[in-house]
């Protein structure tokens, strides 16, 4: 385990020390997941899926939708509904 001290800016920004960024392969613009248990904060880098993995996921989703009898219109209606609910 590596221990470093950092601080939080007035905008809530935290600098991850360079040696830790290097060790974890975190580059500028990297996406991070931030979690808390109410007392501790955990930050975890989120890696974008590889193109092959994404393609496999799309194919699997298409198979599942077809098996469930869903049409493109069903999916579009579901997207519209989720977006409406999200805006509330």
C-alpha positions as a printed NumPy array, in Angstrom:
array([[  0.   ,   0.   ,   0.   ],
       [  1.207,   3.476,  -0.816],
       [  0.373,   6.477,   1.391],
       [  0.428,  10.093,   0.215],
       [ -1.089,  13.272,   1.596],
       [ -3.031,  15.635,  -0.667],
       [ -5.583,  18.399,  -0.21 ],
       [ -8.981,  19.414,  -1.522],
       [ -9.299,  22.709,  -3.419],
       [-12.106,  25.231,  -2.879],
       [-13.783,  23.651,  -5.945],
       [-13.634,  20.17 ,  -4.419],
       [-10.784,  19.046,  -6.643],
       [ -8.253,  16.53 ,  -5.359],
       [ -4.766,  16.075,  -6.793],
       [ -3.762,  12.437,  -7.099],
       [  0.02 ,  12.344,  -6.544],
       [  2.065,  11.642,  -9.677],
       [  3.621,   8.398,  -8.459],
       [  0.161,   6.94 ,  -7.814],
       [ -1.191,   8.163, -11.182],
       [  1.769,   6.532, -12.903],
       [  1.421,   3.255, -11.01 ],
       [ -2.316,   3.039, -11.845],
       [ -2.01 ,   4.391, -15.397],
       [ -4.302,   7.36 , -14.711],
       [ -3.952,  10.055, -17.382],
       [ -5.488,  13.522, -17.675],
       [ -9.193,  13.239, -18.456],
       [ -9.495,   9.76 , -16.957],
       [-12.923,   8.923, -15.535],
       [-13.074,   7.958, -11.869],
       [-15.76 ,   6.275,  -9.791],
       [-16.085,   7.819,  -6.323],
       [-17.762,   5.922,  -3.469],
       [-18.25 ,   6.494,   0.228],
       [-19.413,   4.474,   3.199],
       [-20.159,   7.701,   5.068],
       [-16.7  ,   7.917,   6.566],
       [-14.214,   6.922,   3.854],
       [-13.836,   7.905,   0.209],
       [-12.692,   5.446,  -2.435],
       [-11.747,   6.515,  -5.948],
       [-11.394,   3.908,  -8.673],
       [-10.359,   4.495, -12.286],
       [-12.985,   3.459, -14.822],
       [-11.566,   1.981, -18.001],
       [-13.529,   2.303, -21.222],
       [-14.339,  -1.09 , -22.714],
       [-12.29 ,  -2.299, -25.653],
       [-14.053,  -2.114, -29.03 ],
       [-14.236,  -5.921, -29.205],
       [-15.844,  -6.139, -25.777],
       [-18.365,  -3.441, -26.701],
       [-19.242,  -5.203, -29.97 ],
       [-19.769,  -8.47 , -28.099],
       [-22.03 ,  -6.678, -25.606],
       [-24.102,  -5.14 , -28.429],
       [-24.524,  -8.541, -30.113],
       [-25.565, -10.156, -26.822],
       [-28.058,  -7.342, -26.181],
       [-29.526,  -7.76 , -29.66 ],
       [-29.97 , -11.498, -29.064],
       [-31.67 , -10.874, -25.711],
       [-34.   ,  -8.248, -27.211],
       [-34.935, -10.57 , -30.064],
       [-35.58 , -13.472, -27.675],
       [-37.823, -11.19 , -25.592],
       [-39.755, -10.159, -28.709],
       [-38.745,  -6.493, -28.429],
       [-38.839,  -4.28 , -31.518],
       [-36.883,  -1.112, -32.245],
       [-40.083,   0.838, -31.551],
       [-40.322,  -0.818, -28.107],
       [-36.749,   0.165, -27.319],
       [-37.237,   3.74 , -28.542],
       [-40.377,   4.076, -26.408],
       [-38.485,   2.78 , -23.377],
       [-35.682,   5.297, -23.963],
       [-38.191,   8.15 , -24.205],
       [-39.849,   7.034, -20.961],
       [-36.558,   6.765, -19.069],
       [-35.495,  10.214, -20.269],
       [-38.841,  11.688, -19.162],
       [-38.514,  10.084, -15.733],
       [-34.934,  11.323, -15.422],
       [-35.945,  14.949, -16.092],
       [-38.44 ,  15.004, -13.211]])
